[in-house]
Amino acid sequence: MHNGYKLLLFSFALGAATAHAQDYPNRPVRLIVPYTPGGQPDNIARTLAGPISAALGQSLVIENRPGAGGLPGVQEAMRAAPDGYTLLSADAAQWAILPALRPGVYDFEKSFAPISLIYTSALYIQVRSSVAAKTIQELIALAKSKPGSLSYGSAGNGTVHHLFMESFKSALGLDIVHVPYKGSGQMVQALLAGDIQIGITATASTGPHLKTGAIRLLATTTKDRSRLTPDIISQGELGFPEHNFAGESAYFAPTGTPRPIIDKISGILAKAVVVPDVVQRAETFGVEMLHRNPEQTLQIMRADVARFVKAVKISGAKAE
């Protein structure tokens, strides 16, 4: 094919995509959230829906598709036309953990184009007030002095909480018994009752009990300290910068969605995540709003995939 003709075709395609983006959107846009209403991803999606809808000039309709680690939501988004009218809210559970637990279930990177990372949320190693350890170093010493005597709770097998703690235990050679629960709510109740001594969860799950002193924070599960808890030590400071097990969330579009549309939504999100009301509300859920462009989001995803594949092997977790 003649080079001039190829260039003409490319210019025509680019022009068509740009025109499509300028016309976009001319009807409501749906955002698939692979979790139940009322959870952190859903709360943030609904918090952002107002400013996003205003900027789009069309409604952003939240559609919850919970269950199976987010599989139904991901599959629904994969079936959608790549036209910018179906978006997916996803986190490491969908882009890294589920494929690591169930190899071949889908290829997330091939199926979706990243738009923007929108928030990060630290998880924490937390203990019941009756536990003698006042610092993470004291907890490590306690666990080493009494192997197998301490137990920790997670929100379930194969969750970020579980995979972090198994990586942490492996790095330090600790023998702490894992007790999986059905969600963080159930785990927190067990921690308060004394059924377990350690819990891995977000501050949103334990907020009132942190204020009363019934539970205390010892360390984040992230490489750096959280802006929301500047006095709590991080994994990086403990010598484990690779232990960056954050609750991250990003928005995606099906692969093939025109780049001008992706850029338009990414630009809208960059402004939405700094709206004071959004930032303030997010902080009540223990969430730090932020914006990363499509390329930066892809790099974060790839780092997560490598981290979680390794963590799944260490933990021996299996798909349930």
N, C-alpha and C positions, 0 to 999 in steps of 0.2 A: 504494500500500500504506500502511495506517495506520502512523503513526510508532511507536505503542505496540507494534504487532505486529512491526515491524522490530526494535525494541529487544529484544523477547522472543526473536526468532529469533537475534539477535546474542548475547544472553546464553546461549542454549542452546548455540550453536556454541562459544562461549568456554569454557563449562562442560565440554563434551565434550572439547575440546582439552586442558584442564587435567587432566581425569580420565585421558585417554590418557597424558599426561606422567607422572602419578603411577604409573601401571601400567608405564611404560616403564623399562628393557627387561625383557621376560620371556623373551627368548631371546638367543643370541649376536649381536653386532653386527659387521659386516664393515667393514674400512677398506681401500679400494682405494688402492694406492700405484702410480703410473704409472712406476715405475722397477724395475730389477733388484734382487734381494736383495744386500745388502752395500754399497750406495751410501749417501750421507749421508741422503737422505729415508727410506730403508728402516731404517737404523740408528736414527734418531731415533724413527720410528714404533714400532719394537720396544722401544726404551728406555721410551717412554711407555705401552706396552700394559699393563704390570704395574699401575701406579697407576690407570690408567683402568678396567681390568677390575675391580679391587678396589672402586672407587667405584661402578661400574655394577651390581656384583653379577652380572655376566655376562662371558663372554669377549669380548675384542676380537680378532677374527681378521684378520690381515694378509693381503691378497690382492694379489700383484704382477702388474701388467699393463703391462709395459714396451714401448717401441718408439714410433717416429714422433712424437717430441717429447711423448709422453704421450697421444696421441690415443686409443688403444684404452682406456686407463683412464678417460678423461673420458667417452667414449661409453658405456662399461659403467655408470658412475655415473649418467649421464643417463637410462638405461633403467630404473633402479631406482625402486621405489615410494617416495614421499616420506613415509616412516614412521619415519625415524630408525634403521633397521636396516642402511642402506648409507651410509657416509660416504666422502668423497674427501679424500686428502692431495694438495695441489697447490701449485705455486709459479708464479712469473712466467712460466716457460716455457709453462704451460698457460693462465693467465688473461690473459696479455698478448702473449707472443712468437708463439705458434702462430697466434692470430687475426690478428696483424699480418702474418705471412708468408703466411698463406692466408686472405684475407678471405672471410667467409661460411662458414667451416668449422663454426663454432658461435658462439652468443652466450653467453659464459660467465656474464656477470652475470645474464642472464635465466634461465639453466638451473640456477644454484646459489645457495643462501643461505649467506653466510659464517657460520662459527661462531666461529672465533678464529684470529688469527695466533699461531703457536706458537714460531717462532724466526727469527733473522736470522743471516746468516753473511757476513762480509766476504770479498770476493775481493781479490787483491793484484797490483800490478805487481811482478814479480820478475825479477831478472837473474842470469845466470851470473857466477860470481866473477871471471872473466877480463875482464868488461866494466869499462872504466875508471870509469864513473859510480858514485859512492858514494851520491848522493842523487838524488831525482826531478828536481830542478832541473838537475843535471849531465847526467842522461840526456836531458832535453829539449834542452839546449845541444848535446850530442853528436849527436842526431838532426838538429838544424837545421844543424849544420856539415857533415854528410855525408848529404844526402838520399838515401833509397833504399838505404843501405848496411846498415841494421839491419833485422832481421826479428823478428816476434813470433809466438808460437804460441797457439792457442786450442783449446778442446775440440771445435771444429767450427763450420761456417758457421751463423749465426743463433743461436748460443748467447749467454748473458749475457756471457761472456768476450769474444767477438767484437764484439758490439754496443757494449759499454762502450768498447773500445779504439778502434773507429772513431769514436765520438763524441768521445773524448779527442783523437785525431789531428786531427779536423775543427776542434775548438775552438782548437787550438794551431797549425794549419797544418803538421803533421808528415807527412813521407813515410817511413813504416815499413811494410815488406812483411808482409802477413798470410799465415801458413802454418796452415791448418786441420788438426787431427788428429782421430782417432776417440777422443775422450775425453781427460781430463786426464792419465791414466797414460802414454799414448803421448807426449803433449806434454812431460811432465816428462823422459822419457828423451831426447827430442830436445834439450831445453835442456841437460841434463847432458853430452850428446855434442858440444855446440857447433854443432849444425845450425841453431839459432836463438839469439838473444842475450837475448830477453825472453819471459817467459811470464806469462799471466794465469790465475791459479788460486787455490784456497783453500790455507791452510797445511796442511790435512789431507793434501793431495797431495804437499807438499814437506817436511813436518816434519823427517825425519832429515837431509835435505840442508841445511836451515837451521841445524841444530845443528852440522854439520861445517864450515859456511861455504862449501859448494860453490855454494849459491844464497843470495841475500839479498833481503829485502823493501825496496821503495822507497816505496810508497804504497798506501793502500787504494783500492778502487773505489767507496767510499761517501762520503756527505756528511759524516759525523762519524767520528772515530777509533773503532776497535773497543776495547771494554773488555778484550779478550784481547791486544791489541797496542797499549798506550797510547802507545808511543814512535813509532809509524808515522803519518806525516802523512796527512791525508784530502783528498778532492776539494774539500770546502768550504773548507779552509785554502788550497788552491791557487787558489781563486777560481772553482770550478765546483760550487756547491752543488746544481745540477740534475743532476749526474752521480752519482746515488745508485743504483748498480747492485749491490744486495745480493742474496745468495741468501736469499730469504724463503720461508717455507712456512706454509701455513694449512690448516685443516680446513673442509670444506664438507659440506652436505647438499643433496639435490635440492630445487629450488624447490617450495614447497607443504608442506614438512615443518613441522608445528606449532611455533609460536614457543616454547611452553613446553619442548619437547624440545630445541630449539636452545639455549635459555638454560640448561637443565640440563647439557648437554654442555660448553657454554662455561664454566660454573662449575666443572665437574670439571677441565677443562683449566687453568684459572687456578691451581688447587691443584697439579696434576700437574707443571707447568713449574717449580715452586720446590722440589720434592723434592730434597734435597741430592745423592742418588745420581744423579738424572736430570741435574742441573746439571753435576756433575763429569764424568759420562760424555760429555755433550754437548760439553763443552770439549775433550775429547780429539779430537773431530771438527771442532774449530774453530768451534763453534756457540754462540751466545748464546741461551738460552731466554728467552722473554718471553710475555706475554699481552696481546692486544688484543681488545676486545669486537666483536660483529658489525658495528656501525656504523663503528668505527675501521678494521676490516679492509677494509670496502667502500671507504673513502676511500683507503687505501693501494693497493688494487687499481686504482682509477680513475686515481690518479697514475701508477702503473706503466704502464697502458695508453697514456696520453698520451706518456710517456717512450719506450716501446719502439716505438710507431708512428713517432715521429721518428727514433729510432736505426736502424730498419730502412730508412727512406728514405735516411739518410746513408750507410749501409753498402752499400746496393744488394743486400743479402742476399735470396736466393730460397729458397723451400721446396724441400727435397731429397726 
